[in-house]
Amino acid sequence: MVQSLNTKVDLTMNATSYLGVAEYGKIMIGDKGFEFYNDRDARKFVQIPWEEVDIVIASVMFKGKWIPRFAIRTKKNGTYSFSAKHPKEVLRAIRKYVDPSHMVRSLSLIDVVKRGVIGIFKRK
């Protein structure tokens, strides 16, 4: 079994990790970091200390009514994407440990297309 980073756990919830193939497991948010443990294979886990978290990116739809997934970008190891059963609760728990100015919304499809079109015309 894997040793947890946390000494005190604030939230545990069913979740999905999108590292390659979708994997089901549990998210644990505690005083030392963010953790994801796979339900089926104990060797597949993600542990991110709060000092390593650079930014938290939330995909927000329908003016905040639905958050299908969120991502955690670390300072050294890239971006990890997750979805949870109740993502608002997860993001509120993360907000206790990560500065709210480091929690942002991802771009919508319209914003991505708009930036692409503007980029095409700026190249000329």
C-alpha positions as CSV (number, residue, x, y, z in Angstrom):
1,M,0.0,0.0,0.0
2,V,1.1,3.6,-0.8
3,Q,1.9,5.9,2.1
4,S,-0.3,9.0,2.1
5,L,1.3,12.5,2.1
6,N,-1.5,14.0,4.3
7,T,-1.7,13.9,8.1
8,K,-5.2,15.3,8.1
9,V,-7.8,14.6,5.3
10,D,-10.3,17.3,4.5
11,L,-12.2,15.6,1.6
12,T,-12.4,12.2,0.0
13,M,-14.5,11.7,-3.1
14,N,-15.0,9.4,-6.1
15,A,-13.2,10.7,-9.1
16,T,-11.7,9.9,-12.6
17,S,-8.2,10.6,-13.6
18,Y,-7.5,11.4,-17.3
19,L,-3.8,10.4,-17.5
20,G,-4.0,8.4,-20.8
21,V,-6.9,6.0,-20.3
22,A,-9.6,7.2,-17.9
23,E,-9.1,5.5,-14.5
24,Y,-11.6,5.5,-11.6
25,G,-10.5,6.0,-8.0
26,K,-10.7,8.4,-5.1
27,I,-9.4,11.9,-4.6
28,M,-8.0,12.9,-1.2
29,I,-7.4,16.5,-0.3
30,G,-5.5,17.1,2.9
31,D,-3.1,19.4,4.7
32,K,0.0,18.3,2.7
33,G,-1.3,17.8,-0.8
34,F,-3.7,16.5,-3.5
35,E,-3.8,12.7,-4.0
36,F,-5.6,10.3,-6.4
37,Y,-5.6,6.6,-5.8
38,N,-6.9,4.1,-8.4
39,D,-9.6,1.7,-7.2
40,R,-8.3,-1.4,-9.0
41,D,-4.5,-1.0,-9.0
42,A,-2.7,0.3,-5.9
43,R,0.4,1.1,-8.0
44,K,-1.5,3.8,-10.0
45,F,-1.6,6.9,-7.9
46,V,-0.9,10.6,-8.1
47,Q,0.4,12.6,-5.2
48,I,0.9,16.4,-5.6
49,P,2.2,18.4,-2.7
50,W,0.7,21.9,-2.4
51,E,4.2,23.5,-2.9
52,E,4.3,21.9,-6.4
53,V,0.9,23.2,-7.5
54,D,1.4,26.1,-10.0
55,I,-2.2,26.7,-11.1
56,V,-5.6,25.0,-11.0
57,I,-7.7,25.2,-14.2
58,A,-11.4,24.5,-14.1
59,S,-13.6,23.9,-17.2
60,V,-16.7,25.9,-16.4
61,M,-19.9,25.6,-18.5
62,F,-23.3,27.2,-18.4
63,K,-22.2,30.2,-16.3
64,G,-20.8,28.0,-13.4
65,K,-23.7,25.6,-13.2
66,W,-21.6,22.6,-14.4
67,I,-17.9,21.9,-14.1
68,P,-17.1,18.7,-16.0
69,R,-13.4,18.6,-15.2
70,F,-10.5,20.4,-13.7
71,A,-6.7,20.2,-14.1
72,I,-3.8,20.8,-11.8
73,R,-0.6,22.2,-13.5
74,T,2.5,21.6,-11.5
75,K,5.7,23.6,-11.6
76,K,7.9,20.7,-12.9
77,N,5.8,17.7,-14.0
78,G,3.1,19.1,-16.3
79,T,-0.7,19.0,-16.1
80,Y,-3.0,16.4,-14.5
81,S,-6.7,16.3,-15.4
82,F,-9.4,15.0,-13.2
83,S,-13.2,14.9,-12.8
84,A,-15.1,14.4,-9.6
85,K,-18.6,13.5,-8.5
86,H,-19.0,16.9,-6.9
87,P,-16.3,19.2,-8.5
88,K,-17.4,22.4,-6.7
89,E,-16.7,20.8,-3.3
90,V,-13.3,19.6,-4.5
91,L,-12.4,23.1,-5.8
92,R,-13.6,24.7,-2.6
93,A,-11.4,22.3,-0.6
94,I,-8.4,23.1,-2.9
95,R,-9.0,26.8,-2.4
96,K,-8.0,26.5,1.2
97,Y,-4.5,25.5,0.2
98,V,-4.0,27.2,-3.2
99,D,-4.1,30.9,-3.6
100,P,-7.5,31.8,-5.3
101,S,-5.5,34.0,-7.8
102,H,-3.9,30.7,-9.0
103,M,-7.3,29.1,-9.8
104,V,-8.6,30.0,-13.3
105,R,-11.2,29.1,-15.8
106,S,-10.2,27.3,-19.0
107,L,-11.0,28.9,-22.4
108,S,-14.3,28.0,-24.0
109,L,-14.6,26.6,-27.5
110,I,-15.6,30.0,-28.8
111,D,-12.6,31.7,-27.2
112,V,-10.2,29.2,-28.7
113,V,-11.7,29.6,-32.2
114,K,-11.7,33.4,-31.8
115,R,-8.0,33.4,-30.9
116,G,-7.2,31.2,-33.9
117,V,-8.9,33.5,-36.3
118,I,-7.3,36.6,-34.8
119,G,-3.9,34.8,-35.0
120,I,-4.4,34.0,-38.7
121,F,-5.0,37.7,-39.5
122,K,-2.1,38.9,-37.4
123,R,0.4,36.8,-39.3
124,K,-0.1,38.7,-42.5
